């Protein structure tokens, strides 16, 4: 990616620190009381200004850090609905996501397993194995993943659900063309945690795992309907979308963790260290709080036009998506109420028909009741389309914008590390000048060695910054292509569902007209 000169970093909002990002604030509600690995949704004040203050470091123009601005929190809640319509659409949705992934396979970046840039300023070399994976050219590769058959294991609060995952692919990095495994919800969270820890410092967008719900999970554990409950069905659909988004990424799909998750028929090691009450869980909780403080207390001037515009774009996009999501959920609620009222109206017409002595009128009323019952079912079906086609897509992308912000913040961290090295180098050179002026030649050799060492660190820090900037630009380009494609296809399917609903309504009422006209 390489010869592009990289301007200074964008200081977009994120929630990470000097170590690879892991879980966020714990939400004890799953079968294993695991941490909630979803990134908290923080709505921040705009953090980019138009007045640019530039600082020259070597031959690079960099930026200055300013004091913090505040942030407020916003949470997008998902209401309950049914999953029937989503099941009908999943194959087509998976295919659309896979198409974009195939187009981007030629742009696969290095998948090295070396130490993260933030911890080591010196960039690591890519291993032969990783380079082999990167060079693997799967132009015509496809992958399809389905999550089905939730199975309850155990009773009471100690119970949990296992989901059947079927994977079909012709990717050369997979050992099997078709595999079938069973995984519990905590396995999905552990997968996300490991991928996020590994790839976030490299500037790669890692799709977030589904959200946890203490109330929904508790109800499902004691529900007589078991795997057919509304909560479990919605979780199943969310897990399927999560795996498809992850497996469609040209870098993540080649990771050994994902392949093991999809192909290993044995139960995965239980992630006990993810427990909210474990030492590791408490450390992650403290770390997450630190990340949030850093996120909302950093403010900088951005002189890179591309990063500045993208950050403003994503801030505005998140705001508009949340507004639209609220409207769609209000529409879902209104359709549910309308369907309920229609069912009550149909019942009242049927009762009046039984009491009516006029045969023709009684028959017409009964026919009206039948049509209203059909309309009730039709409205319920349209409510499913509203939720699973629109609301779920909007909610997914509201949550996907968090990892987008996170990679912007990773760039900031790499830049800060580079500048810290530069500041240290300046101090070492000042010390050298003082030593020479004082005639203390016995310390001169040591300080020269230190200067040489820090010059190397500064050079490596600059290369790391340029590398992650290029990586982020490629990631954002791919993210936008996938987003536009998904929204385009979803809107078409949604309008088609509305059209089909209206056509059925017309058919019902046209058939009813002769019944009314026949009343004597």
Residue, then its C-alpha position, 0 to 999 in steps of 0.5 A: x500500500x505503500x508509496x502513499x504519503x500518510x498525513x496525520x491521524x484522525x482522532x475519531x472516537x473509539x474505545x481502546x488503549x495501549x493494549x489490544x482491545x478486548x471485552x467491554x463493560x460486563x453484562x451478567x446475563x448469559x448462560x456462563x455469566x460472560x462479559x458483554x463483548x459489545x462495544x458501548x455506544x457512546x455519542x460524542x461531541x464532534x471532535x474535529x476542528x477546522x483550525x489546524x495546528x501543525x507541528x513539524x516532526x522530521x519531514x512529516x506534518x503532525x498534529x497537536x493534542x488538545x484537552x477533552x470534550x464531553x460525551x453522552x451515552x445512547x443505547x439502541x434497544x431492540x424490541x421483540x418480534x418473530x423470525x419466520x420472515x428472516x429465515x426466508x431471507x437468510x440465503x439471499x442475504x448471505x449470498x449478497x454479503x459473500x459477493x462483496x467479499x469475493x470482490x475484495x479478496x485481491x486486497x487481502x492484507x498481511x495476517x501476521x501473528x507478531x506482537x501488536x504495533x502499539x506494544x512494539x514500535x518496530x514493525x514485525x516481518x510477516x511469517x511464511x505461513x501468513x504470507x501464504x495465506x495472504x497470497x491465496x487467491x480465492x477469486x471465485x470462492x464462496x462461503x455460506x453459513x447457517x445457524x439453526x436448531x437451538x437446543x437447550x442443555x440442562x435446566x434452570x439457571x444453569x441451562x444454556x442453548x447450543x446452536x447447529x452451525x452448517x458451513x458450505x464453502x470452496x475456500x482453499x483455506x478450509x479443510x472441508x467443503x461442508x462442516x457441521x458443528x454445535x456451539x453455545x453462545x459463550x463460544x461466539x463471544x470468545x471468538x469475537x474477543x480473540x479476533x478483536x484482540x488480534x486484528x483491531x491493532x492492525x486497523x481491521x474492522x472486526x464485526x461485533x458479536x450479538x448483544x446480550x440480554x439478561x431479561x431475554x436470556x432468563x426468560x428463555x431458560x425457563x420458557x416452555x417453548x425452549x428453542x422456539x421462543x422469540x428471544x432464542x429465535x432472534x439470537x439465532x438470526x443475529x448469530x448467523x449474521x455475525x458469522x457471515x459478516x466475519x467469514x465474508x471479510x477477506x482477512x478474517x475468513x483466513x484466520x485459524x480461530x474462525x476455521x477452528x470454530x466452524x470446522x472442529x466438531x469437538x466442543x471448544x474449551x470452555x472460556x472460564x476466564x471470560x466469567x464476569x467474576x473472574x480476575x480476568x473479567x475484573x481486569x477487562x472491566x477496569x481496562x474498559x473504563x480506562x478506554x472509555x475515559x481515554x475515548x471521551x477525553x481526547x481531542x485533536x486537530x486533524x489536518x488529513x482531509x480524508x480522515x476528517x471527512x470520514x469521521x464527520x460522515x460516520x458521526x452523522x451516519x450513526x445519528x441518522x441510523x439511530x433516528x431511522x431505527x427508532x422510526x422503524x421500531x415505532x412502525x413495527x409497534x404500530x403494525x402490531x397494534x393495528x393487527x391486534x385491533x383487526x383481529x378484535x374487529x374480525x371477532x366482533x363481526x363473526x359474533x354479529x353474524x351469528x346474531x343476525x337473522x337476515x341470511x344475506x347480511x349474516x353471510x356478508x358479515x361472516x365473509x367480512x370477518x374471514x377477510x379481516x382475519x386474513x388481513x390480521x395475518x397479512x399485517x403480522x407478516x408485514x410486521x416481520x418484514x419491517x423488523x427483520x429486513x429494516x430494523x435488524x439491518x439498521x441495528x447491525x450497522x449502528x453497532x458496526x460503527x463502533x469498530x469503525x471508530x475503534x480503528x480510527x482510534x488505533x491510528x491515533x495510538x500508533x501516532x502518539x507512540x511515534x510522537x513519544x519516541x520522537x520526544x524521547x529522541x529530542x531529549x536524548x539529543x539535548x542530553x548529548x549537547x549538554x554532555x559535550x558542553x560539560x566535557x563528560x566524555x565518559x558518557x558520550x559513547x552511551x548517549x550516542x548509542x541511545x540516540x541511535x536506538x531511538x532514531x530507529x524507533x522513530x523511523x519504525x513508528x513512522x512506518x507503523x503509522x503509515x501502514x495502519x493509515x493505509x490499512x484503515x483506508x482500505x478497510x473503510x473502502x470495503x466497509x462502504x461497498x458492503x454497506x451500500x450493497x446491503x442497504x440497496x438490496x434490503x430496500x428493494x426486498x422491503x418495497x417488494x414485500x410492501x407491494x405483495x402485501x398491498x396486492x393481497x389486500x386488493x385481492x381480498x377486497x375485490x372478492x368481497x364486493x360481490x358478497x355485499x352486492x348480493x345482500x337483498 
